[in-house]
Amino acid sequence: MKLYTNPASPFARKCQIIAKTLNVAMEDVHTMPLTDETLRTVNPLAQIPALVLDDGNAMYDSRVICEYLDHVGGNQFFPRDSRRWPALTLQSLADGIASAAVAYALLGRETPPPAATRERHQGAILRGLDALEKTALSDTPLIGEVAVVCAIGYIELRQPDLDWKATRPKLAAWYAKICAVPAIAATAKPKT
Ligand SMILES: N[C@@H](CCC(=O)N[C@@H](CS)C(=O)NCC(=O)O)C(=O)O
């Protein structure tokens, strides 16, 4: 299997954490989604992550790929019992924060940056982090916690000056601890 990916992508990192944890063999194909013509033949939306199976069939987006990898690897991250809906809702919250953070970063490269739209995305990020502060997060990650780690990791990468920790001490303490989980540490992008 091949995963079209980029080291900065919070969505691709979700897939990598699950594959690494469950020892699912997957080759990374590093790409720049905005310019890669091949990616467009794999995923018409031209987004990463996209997974190409050994039979040539493709799968996207991160939610589908993560659940597929979990299925192949023996089912650990997507519970079938009553924990399922809170886990999927937490994934939606975290993915929404990551989407807003990606949009915020991309809009910052425009000249002039569209201030009102960026502010709307930043509002979603901050409110999302506030909601996470009030959420019980487990030290044994399910898909929701995996997505939260990836969203916060991306914010740390792209907005290193955002002091989100001071007013969210529970979330900050949880994040510091969860970053030591081997598959999470192994997929962290070093700050450059
Ligand atoms: N909902 C998608 C979001 C994927 C996404 O936004 N990927 C970004 C990179 S982090 C991308 O490929 N952007 C290029 C584009 O949208 O043209 C998922 O969960 O996989």
The ligand as a Tripos MOL2 file, in Angstrom:
@<TRIPOS>MOLECULE
LIG
   20    19     1     0     0
SMALL
NO_CHARGES

@<TRIPOS>ATOM
      1 N1        -10.9760   15.9880    4.9680 N.3       1 LIG1
      2 C1         -9.6890   15.6780    4.4070 C.3       1 LIG1
      3 C2         -8.8050   16.9180    4.4750 C.3       1 LIG1
      4 C3         -7.4940   16.7170    3.7520 C.3       1 LIG1
      5 C4         -6.7620   18.0240    3.5170 C.2       1 LIG1
      6 O1         -7.2830   19.1170    3.7170 O.2       1 LIG1
      7 N2         -5.4960   17.8960    3.0740 N.am      1 LIG1
      8 C5         -4.7040   19.0500    2.7280 C.3       1 LIG1
      9 C6         -3.2750   18.9230    3.2340 C.3       1 LIG1
     10 S1         -3.1700   18.9360    4.9770 S.3       1 LIG1
     11 C7         -4.6130   19.1390    1.2130 C.2       1 LIG1
     12 O2         -4.3720   18.1460    0.5630 O.2       1 LIG1
     13 N3         -4.7950   20.3420    0.6770 N.am      1 LIG1
     14 C8         -4.6800   20.5730   -0.7270 C.3       1 LIG1
     15 C9         -5.9530   21.1070   -1.3130 C.2       1 LIG1
     16 O3         -6.9890   21.1180   -0.6340 O.co2     1 LIG1
     17 O4         -5.9120   21.4850   -2.4910 O.co2     1 LIG1
     18 C10        -9.0660   14.4980    5.1760 C.2       1 LIG1
     19 O5         -9.4490   14.2550    6.3300 O.co2     1 LIG1
     20 O6         -8.2310   13.7720    4.6050 O.co2     1 LIG1
@<TRIPOS>BOND
     1     1     2 1
     2     2     3 1
     3     2    18 1
     4     3     4 1
     5     4     5 1
     6     5     6 2
     7     5     7 1
     8     7     8 1
     9     8     9 1
    10     8    11 1
    11     9    10 1
    12    11    12 2
    13    11    13 1
    14    13    14 1
    15    14    15 1
    16    15    16 2
    17    15    17 1
    18    18    19 2
    19    18    20 1
@<TRIPOS>SUBSTRUCTURE
     1 LIG1         1 GROUP 0 **** ****
